[in-house]
């Protein structure tokens, strides 16, 4: 069995498992070399058009089994399903189709006496065949921009972070942008991520969290503690440690968290391909919502090439995450662990230079934010329960520092009313 045939089997098997890919992937019947695979895909498209489920049994109801390779062949295709590698196999099949088409063009050109220019033009059209629907002209965009100086323009905010000063600086998290949120351990990275996910969910977006370190159950407990303001130590045994009011408020807190409609995948050592496959599935199941993807954290993502050094691996992962943000047209917020080099300085606030040994993170990210807590290093500081969010890179806007209140016991973040603080002091 050739590699092309295996790739075709994988595509068909994956689409049998994940029916939404039949219409969303841009695959056409003529991309397949095998007549059997052409027939199966044609049957799948017909079932989708009739709004019927697609599986190896329903396909046999609209075509002769012999045209589809037989019942055993269809059933066996399920063993080739690989949603994680779907994009890779799709590229193999499409490239093989292009090579077949080139051979056909050369034969036709020889018979009909085409010029070299005509052959090259046809080859160029083949190379862009799968992007024929893409509009690359800027004319329509210029029409939209023409009136900007002459009438008020509504600036669309991105996904809210739930912190007023931060949202003002970033204008929310923007579609297709990747944000890196980096810090040393115990600075509050996961709590900050949870706050942002809750804010997004309560604002009607679709928060998808990939928790590669913390279990789903523990993540949910943290979300409840943050959204409900519960002390995490008491959360270990609410029956013993909650007072009557906390127990009375508990059902309401559960309901409020449910309203955020957060999705959590807590599998460990996922690759970017696996993250994309799962995110695509969740996004397709929630068509009315715009997604935002959170990842905790970058260094725990499994690299595709284990032979590369860690700098190369992290660089490829950050590049692929940026590609995912562009492909899905949604914000991607990824946590990142900083190395111990920060600890050797007198001022332990992180700098962009602290990312220099971490592949191309700084280059790929649209926003790089660092977290810093003065009270972690200096127990006597006046800046108790404060978290600095340092925007060190902002490709499309200003940089600066936003300081918010951070209650470690609950994991809750607050805006600080600086006017009230000034009047009290």
N, C-alpha and C positions, 0 to 999 in steps of 0.2 A: 504493500500500500504506500503510495507516494505521500510526501509531505503536504502537497496541495489537497489531496483527497482527505487527509486527516484534518486539515484546517477547515475544509468544507463541512465535514461531519461535525466538527466542533461548533461551527456557526449554527447549523441546523439544530443540533442537540440543545444548544444554549437557548435558541429561540423557542424550542418546544417547552423548555423549562421556564423561561422569562418571556412571555408572549408580547410584552410591550416593545421589545427590541425589534419585532417584525416590521413595525411601522416607523420606529424612531431611528433606526440605524442607517437608513439610506441605501440598503442593499437591494439589488435588482436581480431578477431571475437570470439574466444573461451573464451575471458575474460568475455563476457556477459552471464548471466544466462538465460535471457528471449530469447526464440526462435524468437520472433518478433524483438527484438533488434539485434540479430545475423543477421537476414535477412536484416534489414535496413542498418546495418553497411557494410554487404557484398555488397549491392547495391551502397552505397556511395563509397566504394573502386573501384568498377567497373566503376562508372562515372568518378572518378579521373583518372583512367587508360586510359579512352577514351578521356581525356582532355575536359570533359563537366562540366558545373556548377552543383553544388549539392544543391538541395532544395527539399522540400516535393512534389513538382510537378514532377520534373525530375525523382525522385526515382520511382514514380508510373508508369513511362514509361518502366521500365525494370523488373518489377515484378508485380504479381497479388496483388491488394490492400489488399485482405484478408490475404496474407502472411506478410503484413506490418502493420497490425492492423487496416486498413481502412484509408480513407482520413482524417476523423476527428481526429483520433489518431495522424497521422503524423503532421497535422496542429497544434495540441495542443502541440507538443514537443517543438515548438518555445518558449512557455511560461516557459519552464524549462531551457532555455539557461542561462549560468552564466560563461562567460569567466574568471572572476576574481577568481572563486572557482574551475576552471577546474582541476588544479593539485590535489586539495584536494579530489574531487569526483573520479578522476582517481585512486588515492591511495585506496579509499574505494572499488572500483570495482575490482581492481587487488588483493587486500588482500582477498576479498570474493572468488575470483576464486581460490586463493591458498588454502583456507580452503576447498573448494569443492574438489580440487585435492588431498588434504591429505586424505579426506574421501574415495575417489576412490582408492587411493594407499593402504590404510589399508584393504579395502575389497579384493583387488587383492592379497595382501600379505597373507591374511588369507586363501584364496582359494588355492594359489600356494605354501604356506609354506615358505615364505621369511624369511631370518634371520633378526635379529634386525639391524645388520650392513647395510644390503641392504635397509631396510626401512629408516634408518637414512640418508644414502647416497642420496636416492631419495628425502627426505625432504630438504636436503641441496641444491640440485639442484633446487628445487622449489623456495627456498628463493632467489636464484640468477638468476632466470629465466629471469627477466626483464633487467638484465645487461649482458646477454650472449655475446653481441657484444663488451663488454668492454675489451680492452687488458690491463692486469695489469702487465705483465712481463716487466722487465726493459732491456731485452736483446737488443731490437731494439734501445733503447736510448743509450746504451753503444757503439753500433756500430757507431752511429753518433758522439759520443764524442771521439772515439778512436784517430782520426786524429788531434784533436784540438791542441796539442803541436807542431805539425810538419808542419802545414800550416796556413796561415792567415785565421782568422774567421771573417766573416761579422757579426757584431753585429747589429741586427735589432732594430732600435729605435721604441719606442711606439708612441702613438698619441701625436703630438707636442702641448705644452702649448702656444707656440708663444712668449716665452721669453727665450732668448738664454741661460742665466746662469741657469735658472730653468730647462730647457730641458737637459742641460749638467749634472746637479746634479741628475735628475730623470731618464734620458734617455727616456723622454716622459712618458706618462701615459701607463702603461703596461696592457695587457689583463688579465682579471680575478682579477685585484687588485681594492681595494676600497680605495679612498683617502678622508679624512675628511679635509675640509677647514673651520677652525673655527675662530671666531673673535667676538668682541663686536660690537654692532650696529654702523653704520656710518663709518666703517673701509674700505668699498669698496668690500664687499663679492660678491654682485651680479654683479658689474662691472668686477671683476676678473673672475667670472664664464662666463660672456658674452664674454670676451676676449678669454678665452680658447675654448669656443664653436665656435667662429668665426674662430680661428686658425685651429681647427679640421675640420670644414666644408670646408675651403679653401684648406685644404690638402687632400681632397677627402674622408674624413670619414663621418659618419652619426651622427651628434649631435642631441640628443633627450633631451629636457629640460622639466622637470616637475617643473613648477613655482607655488608652493602652496600658495604663498603670493601675488605676483604681477600679475595683469591681463595680458593676452596675448597682448592686444593692447599697454599697457605701456611698456611691455618687448620689443616689436618690436621697439618702439620709442627709447628706450635705446640702442638697438643694432644698429639702424641707426645713432644715435648720436655718438656712439663709433666708428663704422666703417668709418663714414664720417667726424668725427671731428667736429660735430655741438654742439654748446652751448645748453644745455638742457633747459635753460630758454627761449631761442629763439624758441626752438622746440615746445613750447606751442602754438604758433601762427606763423608758418613760413611765412604766407602771409604778416603779418605786420612787422615781425622782421628780416627776411632774406634779405641780400643785393643781388644785381643782380648776383654776382658770385656764391653765395650759391644757388640761385634759378636755375642758369644754370647748376650747378653740381649735383643738386638733382636727376634727372633721373639716372645719372651714379651711385650715391650712392645707390639708390634703387636696381639697377642691381647687384652691387657688393655684397650687402647683400643677394640677391636672390641666388647668386652663392654658398653661404655657405650651402644652402639647410638645414636650421635648422628646426626642428620640435618642437613645443611648445604645451604642455598640461597644461592649467592653472586652472584645477579643484582644488577646495580646499579640504583639509582633506582626501586625498587619502590614502588608506592602501598600504602596500608593495605589496600585492596581486594585487591590481588594477594597480599599477605602472608596475608590471611585465606583466600583461595582455596587457596593452596598448603598452609597449615597444616591446613585442613579435609581436604584430600586425604590428607596424611600421617597425620592422626589416624584417619581412616576405615580406612586400610590397617593400622593397629596397634590393633585394638579392645580388646586386653587391657591396654593401658598408659595411665596418666594422663599427659597432656602438660604440658610447661612450655616456654614460648616465649621465646627470647632474640633481641634485635635490636641489631645493631652498625652504625650508631647512628642516633639519632632525626633529626638534621639532614640525613641523606642520604635519608630517605624522601621520595618524590615527592609533592608536594601535589596535591590534586584541582583546586584553583583557582589557576592561576599568576598571576592578576591581583591576588590579595590580597597585602598586605605580609607580610614574613617572620614577624612576631609573630602575625598572624592564621593564617598557614599552620601554624606550629608548634602553636598553640593547638588548631586543628582536628585535627591529627594526634594529639596527646596525648589528646584527647577520644575519637577513634576507637579508639586503642589500649586505652583503659580499657573501651570498649564491647566490644572483641574479647575481653578477659579475662573479662568477664561472660558474653558469649555462649558461649564455649567452657568456662567454668567452670574455668579453669586460671590459674596465675600467668603474668604477662608481665613480663619483665625487659628494660628498654630502656636502653642506654647513651646518654649525652648529653654533648656537648662544651660546656665552659664558655668564655665569652669572656675577653678579656685583662684585664678589669677586676680580676680576682683578683690579677694580678701587681702592681698599683699599691699594694697594702696591705703594711704591714710583716708582719703575720701573714697568710700566704697560704692559710690553711685556708679552703675555700669556705663560704659562708653561704647560707641560703635566699634572701636578697635578690639573690644572683647569678643566680637564675632568673627574676627579675621581668620581664626583657625577653624572656623566652622563652615567650610565650603563656600558657597556663593550666597549665603543667606541674605547678607546685606544687599547684594546686587539684585537678587530676585524679588525681595519683598518691596511692596509699595509703601508699607508703614512698618517701622521698627519701633516698638515701645519697650521700655525697661521698667521693672518694678523695684522700688527701694523703700525700706522701712528703717528710719533712723533708730527707732526704739528696739530693733533687733540687735543692733551693735552697741547702743548706748542706753542702758536701762534708766539713766538719770535724765535723759533728754526731755526738753519741754514738748517735743513733738510726739507725745504718746498717742497711740491708736490712729496714726496717720500713715497713709500709703501714697507715695509719690509715683505717678505714672508719667514717665519721661518719654516724650515723643522725640526720639533722636533722628528719625528719618521720616519724611512725609513727602512722597514723590509729587503730590499734587496740592500741597498746602503748607501751612506753617508748622514749625516745630516748637517745642516748649515743654513745660512741666505742669501737670494738673495734680493737685493734692486733694485727696478725698479721705473721709473718715473710714476706718477699717476696724470692725469689732472681731477680733480673732476668735472669741468664744463662740460666736454664731456664724462667722464667715460672711457677715453682711457688710456691704459697702454703702456709704452715704455721701451725698453732696455736703460740703461744709458751708454754712452760712457765715461768711467772713465778716459781714457787718455786725451780726450778733456777737461774734467772738470779740471784735474790737471794742464794742460797747461794754462788754463784761469785764474786759481787762483793765 
